C-alpha cells in the first residue's frame, strides 16, 4: 500500500470513528462541548425568530429553557455577522447543534494542519505527514476550545481562507474571510490592519471590497431579522466585564499578581510594527507575517483566554515544516523537537491542573521564542546547504 493510500485509509477510519463517537455521545447538562456554544446558539436562534440577539432578558429566558440548571451565562459579545455565520446551526435543536459543532471543531482541528502545511510546501511539494493531526488536536488551546464548544475556530478558519484567497488571486473572497477574523478583534488587532495596509500598498482593493461587502451583507441581514439590534449591542458592550477577568495575557498576569491594570493596553505599542510586518510579507510570505504578528500580539492583547491561542496553530505547523526540511541542521533539530513537545506537555499540564488562565500567557511567549530560534536556524541551514552544494559542483 503506497503512502497516499495509507494516509487516505487512516484519515477515513479516523473520521468514521470520530463521527460515530460524536453521534453516540450524550450531550447533557454538565457534559463538555456545549458551554460556550449556548449563548451563541441562543442569540442566533433568536434571530431566526425575529428576536433581538443581544437582549439580555430574551437570552436568559432562552438559555434557561435549554439549560435550566445553568445559573449564569454570558451574552453573545461578538459582532452580529458572526451570528449570521452560525444561523444554520441555530436551525437545529440545541442538543443536535452541540453534536454538530463538536464534530466540526474536531474535524477542523484535525484537517486544518495539513492544509496549512501545503501552503508552506506549495513550491517543494512536500506531502504533509499523517501525524500533523496530533498537532491540531493535541494542543492545549484546541482541547480547551473543544471542551467548552468555543467558536474561536472560526477565526483560525478565516485566517486560513484569507491566505488561500490571496494566494489564488481571489482577493474579494480573501477580504470576506477576513471578516471572520475580526469577529474577535482582541486576537487580530495587529493582523487585520497588516493585511489591509499591505492590500492598499499593492492596490489590491478587492480585499477591502470583499471585507466591506461581507460586512454590509451580514449587518443588513441582521437588521432585516432584528431591526432594533444596534442599541442592545451597544448596551451589551457598555456593560462588559472583559477587563475584570484574569486573562491569559501579560496584562492579565500582572493584574492577578500585582492588582494593577497598568499593562492592560500594552498591545497598542505593537501597532508601530506594522511597517516592518508589511515588509515581512514581501520577504517571507503572508503566513509567516501573520504568525509573527500573532505571536507578538497575543500575549500583549488587552484580554484573551487560553482557548484563543488556537490561532497559533499555523505558527506551530510552520515550526514543524521547518524542522522536517532535509536541509535543516541535524545537530539542533532534536532539541527543537523536544522543546516543542515540552511546550505541548506544559500546556496540557496547566489544563489538567486547573491552573488560572493567566498562567497560559507563557504559551505564546514560549512558542514565540521557539519560532524565532527555528526560523533563524532554518534559514542559516539553507544557506549552509546551498554553499556546500555550490562547492560540490565546483
C-alpha positions, 0 to 999 in steps of 0.5 A, a space after each residue: 500500500 503506497 503512502 497516499 493510500 495509507 494516509 487516505 485509509 487512516 484519515 477515513 477510519 479516523 473520521 468514521 470513528 470520530 463521527 460515530 463517537 460524536 453521534 453516540 455521545 450524550 450531550 447533557 447538562 454538565 457534559 463538555 462541548 456545549 458551554 460556550 456554544 449556548 449563548 451563541 446558539 441562543 442569540 442566533 436562534 433568536 434571530 431566526 425568530 425575529 428576536 433581538 440577539 443581544 437582549 439580555 432578558 430574551 437570552 436568559 429566558 432562552 438559555 434557561 429553557 435549554 439549560 435550566 440548571 445553568 445559573 449564569 451565562 454570558 451574552 453573545 459579545 461578538 459582532 452580529 455577522 458572526 451570528 449570521 455565520 452560525 444561523 444554520 446551526 441555530 436551525 437545529 435543536 440545541 442538543 443536535 447543534 452541540 453534536 454538530 459543532 463538536 464534530 466540526 471543531 474536531 474535524 477542523 482541528 484535525 484537517 486544518 494542519 495539513 492544509 496549512 502545511 501545503 501552503 508552506 510546501 506549495 513550491 517543494 511539494 512536500 506531502 504533509 505527514 499523517 501525524 500533523 493531526 496530533 498537532 491540531 488536536 493535541 494542543 492545549 488551546 484546541 482541547 480547551 476550545 473543544 471542551 467548552 464548544 468555543 467558536 474561536 475556530 472560526 477565526 483560525 478558519 478565516 485566517 486560513 481562507 484569507 491566505 488561500 484567497 490571496 494566494 489564488 488571486 481571489 482577493 474579494 473572497 480573501 477580504 470576506 474571510 477576513 471578516 471572520 477574523 475580526 469577529 474577535 478583534 482582541 486576537 487580530 488587532 495587529 493582523 487585520 490592519 497588516 493585511 489591509 495596509 499591505 492590500 492598499 500598498 499593492 492596490 489590491 482593493 478587492 480585499 477591502 471590497 470583499 471585507 466591506 461587502 461581507 460586512 454590509 451583507 451580514 449587518 443588513 441581514 441582521 437588521 432585516 431579522 432584528 431591526 432594533 439590534 444596534 442599541 442592545 449591542 451597544 448596551 451589551 458592550 457598555 456593560 462588559 466585564 472583559 477587563 475584570 477577568 484574569 486573562 491569559 495575557 501579560 496584562 492579565 498576569 500582572 493584574 492577578 499578581 500585582 492588582 494593577 491594570 497598568 499593562 492592560 493596553 500594552 498591545 497598542 505599542 505593537 501597532 508601530 510594527 506594522 511597517 516592518 510586518 508589511 515588509 515581512 510579507 514581501 520577504 517571507 510570505 503572508 503566513 509567516 507575517 501573520 504568525 509573527 504578528 500573532 505571536 507578538 500580539 497575543 500575549 500583549 492583547 488587552 484580554 484573551 483566554 487560553 482557548 484563543 491561542 488556537 490561532 497559533 496553530 499555523 505558527 506551530 505547523 510552520 515550526 514543524 515544516 521547518 524542522 522536517 526540511 532535509 536541509 535543516 541542521 541535524 545537530 539542533 533539530 532534536 532539541 527543537 523537537 523536544 522543546 516543542 513537545 515540552 511546550 505541548 506537555 506544559 500546556 496540557 499540564 496547566 489544563 489538567 491542573 486547573 491552573 488560572 488562565 493567566 498562567 497560559 500567557 507563557 504559551 505564546 511567549 514560549 512558542 514565540 521564542 521557539 519560532 524565532 530560534 527555528 526560523 533563524 536556524 532554518 534559514 542559516 541551514 539553507 544557506 549552509 546547504 546551498 554553499 556546500 552544494 555550490 562547492 560540490 559542483 565546483 
